[in-house]
Amino acid sequence: MTFDEEINRVGTHSVKWDEMEKLYGVSPKDGIAMWVADMDFRPPACVQKALEEVIAHGIYGYFGDDGDYLAAIQWWMKNRHGWDVEAASIFTTHGLVNGTGLCVQAFSAPGDGVVLMTPVYHAFARVIKAAGRSVVECQMPVVAGRHVMDFDAWDAQMTGTERMLILCSPHNPGGQVWSVEELRGVAAFAKRHDLIVVSDEIHHDLVFPGAKHTVMPLAAPEIADRLVMMTATTKTFNIAGSHIGNVIIPDPVLRAKFAAVVNGLGISPNSFGLFMATAAYSPEGAEWLDALMLYLDENRRVFDEGVNAIPGLKSMPLEATYLAWVDFSGTGMRREEFTDRVQGAAKIAANTGPSFGKGGEDCLRFNIATPRARIVEAVARLKAAFSDLQ
Ligand SMILES: Cc1ncc(COP(=O)(O)O)c(C=O)c1O
């Protein structure tokens, strides 16, 4: 198992590499793709083997009997997160953006407010707005280099029209692993304002040594009647193209509402995603993941050390995720200028901060899940692009 291999993804319908020129003006010929959240690594061999068996059989009919799949999810949640999941509470969606959209439909009505703790994963706002709900941005201040929750300010912001809160746990961008106390703060806030909590935990397996993630159902059992937990194999094992995710709903009333939306849309999962996810949530998958996190830990160290040595740049210390959040405000430059230096001079495609909502204005997000040599090269390019500051 090596993560050092540089695999050419150009011309393979990779959004990350094949659309970066169109979106960021960075050519894949000499540019480095550090934006969308997938990794430049192969998934664990057990996932590849599962697909090869399906392909060798050569029959692609409807999938039946999801017992193995549900058992794999239960095994993973118990072994990695200490959480007993009831099989009946698991819904399979076409990924978690899809899961978010279904939750918005099931638990809110047009015109209702949906609370986001910003800056946060951009697709949440896109889905909320497309469904005719309004995005309520509760901004997180940065204290001691970390995003923090500001419940007093958020209490004052609520108008009574909010119905739902989407929690990103661990947080993207910035990589915070929320403490149990912080999660209980979210639960209390949701109770005060009568909000359904959708806890998107897609990054909860990508936690660095030293940090400890707690799944929301264990952190705050007192909100079981207003909680939806979502997670997936796709980020963890780099199989995002399989578009499969778990929406786990402990409460039977919420479950029935969600089921009504899913059934009304005639949604059923894709068999390839089911085969891949079942193979991934396994002891082999776990071993691969542990090795991955050690590799990413060193990428994180190399990236942060290099970036933080450039005057005016500050990389938020990641406790989880491979998505480094870099604040350029210390350069005193306007957004256009620092962005142009990163994209134009350094030829690096990184996500622009404002797409994550309030609080993202001075930042860019860099995906560090790529072979180490590219991280070293990216740091060198950034140093050169900002060399006049040194
Ligand atoms: C917090 C969060 N949720 C969901 C997704 C995407 O989920 P999916 O590919 O399952 O739709 C991402 C991708 O970066 C993410 O960061």
The ligand as an SDF file (V2000), in Angstrom:
LIG
                    3D

 16 16  0  0  0  0  0  0  0  0999 V2000
  -19.4930   17.9240    4.7280 C   0  0  0  0  0  0  0  0  0  0  0  0
  -19.7000   17.2710    3.4080 C   0  0  0  0  0  0  0  0  0  0  0  0
  -20.8570   16.6600    3.1200 N   0  0  0  0  0  0  0  0  0  0  0  0
  -21.0760   16.0620    1.9460 C   0  0  0  0  0  0  0  0  0  0  0  0
  -20.1000   16.0400    0.9690 C   0  0  0  0  0  0  0  0  0  0  0  0
  -20.3480   15.3800   -0.3510 C   0  0  0  0  0  0  0  0  0  0  0  0
  -21.0620   14.2480   -0.1830 O   0  0  0  0  0  0  0  0  0  0  0  0
  -21.4960   13.2960   -1.3900 P   0  0  0  0  0  0  0  0  0  0  0  0
  -20.3510   13.1850   -2.3280 O   0  0  0  0  0  0  0  0  0  0  0  0
  -21.8220   12.0460   -0.6810 O   0  0  0  0  0  0  0  0  0  0  0  0
  -22.6990   13.9310   -1.9930 O   0  0  0  0  0  0  0  0  0  0  0  0
  -18.8800   16.6690    1.2130 C   0  0  0  0  0  0  0  0  0  0  0  0
  -17.8440   16.6880    0.1680 C   0  0  0  0  0  0  0  0  0  0  0  0
  -16.8480   17.3330    0.2790 O   0  0  0  0  0  0  0  0  0  0  0  0
  -18.6660   17.2840    2.4640 C   0  0  0  0  0  0  0  0  0  0  0  0
  -17.5050   17.8900    2.7500 O   0  0  0  0  0  0  0  0  0  0  0  0
  1  2  1  0
  2  3  1  0
  2 15  2  0
  3  4  2  0
  4  5  1  0
  5  6  1  0
  5 12  2  0
  6  7  1  0
  7  8  1  0
  8  9  2  0
  8 10  1  0
  8 11  1  0
 12 13  1  0
 12 15  1  0
 13 14  2  0
 15 16  1  0
M  END
$$$$
